[in-house]
Amino acid sequence: MKSTQRPRPEPRDPVAAYLRRLGLTLAIAIAMWLVLRPVLDSAVAGGAEVLLRAFEVPRVTRLLPVDHRAEVRRADFRSDSALPTVPLTEIHFNTVVLLALFLALPRPWSRRQLERLFMGATVLYATQVLNLWLHVKWIYATGLGEWSLAHASDLWRNLIGFLRYFFDLPGRFSFPVVIWLALNWDEVMKLVSGRAPPVPRKRGRR
């Protein structure tokens, strides 16, 4: 007689399940970012302005968010001077990556995960503020003609240029991944270690 024992179901791959959820949470994260975009514009511009003015003597810089760009205004600019601007969307769009990665984890609305998300968003916000600060410093070091030549050394221009490109290229989208991984190392290890090969089905005895 053949055995009536049912074959064991193959174990679920938690990594594959996470990647499937990630597609959905990416769409949710984009929708959340679009809603929060005006708030992020003001928050990043305001934080960078505080950082700029903290080291200015006299304090002359103002950053005004207009149409998703930060207008760089100085009290010592001439009234007919063209105002340099920095796009804010490019700076804080990586918020989408952080939100999508967090929301795709198991139990994303638990208190522990919400606390971790808040901590991660705070750290990411700090990198966004620093990124905008570097852009404004780059304008001051290279974009104001004779004023830049008189107030910035070659060493300073090279340093600011390197840091700006680092934050713009490898840093901008690696920061949210590193933050997510650092705050959720235990969850990530559970996902990875939970992967197991399929259990072979037993043939029935005759």
C-alpha positions in Angstrom: 0.0 0.0 0.0 1.1 3.5 -0.7 1.7 5.8 2.3 -1.0 8.4 2.8 1.5 10.8 4.5 1.4 14.2 2.8 4.7 15.6 1.6 6.0 18.4 3.8 5.6 21.9 2.2 8.8 23.5 1.1 10.0 26.2 3.6 9.3 29.8 2.6 12.3 31.8 1.6 12.3 34.9 3.9 14.7 36.8 1.6 12.5 36.3 -1.4 9.4 37.3 0.6 11.2 40.5 1.7 12.1 41.4 -1.9 8.5 40.9 -2.9 7.3 43.2 -0.2 10.0 45.7 -1.2 8.3 46.4 -4.5 5.1 47.4 -2.7 6.8 49.4 0.0 8.8 51.3 -2.6 5.5 52.6 -4.1 4.2 53.5 -0.6 7.5 55.3 0.3 7.3 57.4 -2.9 3.7 58.4 -2.0 4.8 59.3 1.5 7.8 61.3 0.2 5.6 63.3 -2.2 3.4 64.3 0.8 6.3 65.1 3.0 8.3 66.9 0.2 7.5 70.5 1.2 8.3 69.7 4.9 11.6 68.1 3.9 12.5 71.1 1.7 12.0 73.5 4.6 13.7 71.2 7.2 16.8 70.5 5.1 17.2 74.1 4.1 16.6 75.3 7.6 19.1 72.9 9.1 21.8 73.8 6.6 21.2 77.5 7.2 21.8 77.0 10.9 25.0 75.1 10.2 26.2 77.7 7.8 25.5 80.7 10.1 27.0 78.9 13.1 30.5 79.4 11.5 30.0 82.8 9.8 31.3 86.1 11.0 29.2 88.1 10.3 26.1 85.8 9.8 24.9 86.7 6.3 23.6 83.6 4.7 20.0 82.7 4.3 18.6 79.6 2.5 15.0 80.0 1.2 13.2 76.9 -0.2 11.4 78.0 -3.4 10.0 75.5 -5.9 11.9 72.6 -4.4 15.2 74.5 -4.7 17.2 76.3 -2.0 17.9 79.9 -2.9 21.2 81.1 -1.5 20.9 84.6 -0.2 23.6 86.7 1.4 23.1 90.0 3.1 26.3 91.3 1.3 25.0 90.4 -2.2 24.2 93.3 -4.5 20.4 93.7 -5.0 20.8 93.0 -8.7 22.9 89.8 -8.2 21.6 86.5 -9.6 20.8 84.2 -6.7 22.5 80.7 -6.9 20.2 77.8 -6.1 20.6 74.2 -5.1 18.0 71.5 -6.0 16.5 70.0 -2.8 14.8 67.0 -4.4 18.1 65.4 -5.3 19.3 65.8 -1.7 16.4 64.3 0.2 15.0 61.8 -2.3 17.0 59.1 -0.6 14.3 59.2 2.1 12.3 57.0 -0.2 15.0 54.3 0.0 15.1 54.4 3.8 11.3 54.2 4.1 11.0 51.3 1.6 13.7 49.3 3.3 12.1 49.7 6.8 8.5 49.1 5.7 9.4 45.9 4.0 10.6 44.3 7.2 8.3 42.0 9.3 6.1 44.0 11.7 7.1 47.4 10.4 4.5 49.2 12.5 5.6 47.7 15.8 6.9 50.1 18.4 10.5 48.8 18.1 10.5 49.3 14.3 9.0 52.7 14.5 11.6 53.8 17.0 14.3 52.5 14.8 12.8 54.2 11.8 12.7 57.5 13.7 16.4 57.1 14.7 17.3 56.2 11.1 15.4 59.1 9.6 17.2 61.5 12.1 20.6 60.2 11.0 19.7 60.4 7.4 18.4 64.0 7.9 21.8 65.0 9.3 23.5 63.7 6.1 21.1 65.6 4.0 21.8 68.8 5.9 25.5 68.2 5.5 25.0 67.6 1.8 23.3 70.9 1.2 25.9 72.6 3.4 28.6 71.2 1.1 26.8 72.4 -2.0 26.5 76.0 -0.6 30.2 75.9 0.4 31.1 74.7 -3.1 29.2 77.7 -4.5 31.1 80.1 -2.2 34.4 78.5 -3.1 34.1 78.4 -6.8 31.0 80.1 -8.1 31.3 83.7 -7.1 34.2 84.8 -9.3 36.8 87.1 -7.7 35.1 86.8 -4.3 35.7 83.1 -4.3 39.3 83.5 -5.4 39.9 85.9 -2.5 38.1 83.9 0.2 38.9 80.3 -0.6 42.3 78.5 -1.0 43.0 75.8 -3.5 43.2 73.3 -0.6 39.7 74.3 0.6 38.2 74.1 -2.9 39.7 70.6 -3.4 38.5 69.4 0.0 34.9 70.8 -0.5 34.8 69.4 -4.0 35.8 65.9 -2.9 33.3 65.8 -0.1 30.5 67.2 -2.3 31.1 64.5 -4.9 31.3 61.8 -2.3 27.9 62.8 -0.8 26.4 63.2 -4.2 27.5 60.0 -5.9 28.3 57.0 -3.6 27.0 58.6 -0.4 23.5 59.7 -1.3 22.0 56.2 -1.8 24.4 54.2 0.3 23.6 56.2 3.4 20.0 54.9 3.8 21.2 51.3 3.2 24.0 51.5 5.7 21.6 53.2 8.3 18.9 50.5 7.7 21.5 47.7 8.1 23.1 49.2 11.2 19.8 49.6 13.0 18.2 46.3 11.9 21.2 43.9 11.9 19.3 41.4 14.0 16.3 41.4 11.6 18.6 41.1 8.5 20.4 38.2 10.1 17.1 36.5 10.7 16.2 36.9 7.1 19.5 35.6 5.8 19.8 32.7 8.3 16.2 31.7 7.6 17.0 30.6 4.1 17.0 26.9 3.9 17.1 24.4 1.0 13.8 22.6 0.1 13.1 19.5 2.1 13.1 16.5 -0.3 9.8 14.7 -0.6 9.7 11.1 0.6 8.4 8.4 -1.7 5.6 6.3 -0.4 6.3 2.7 0.5 4.7 -0.2 -1.3 
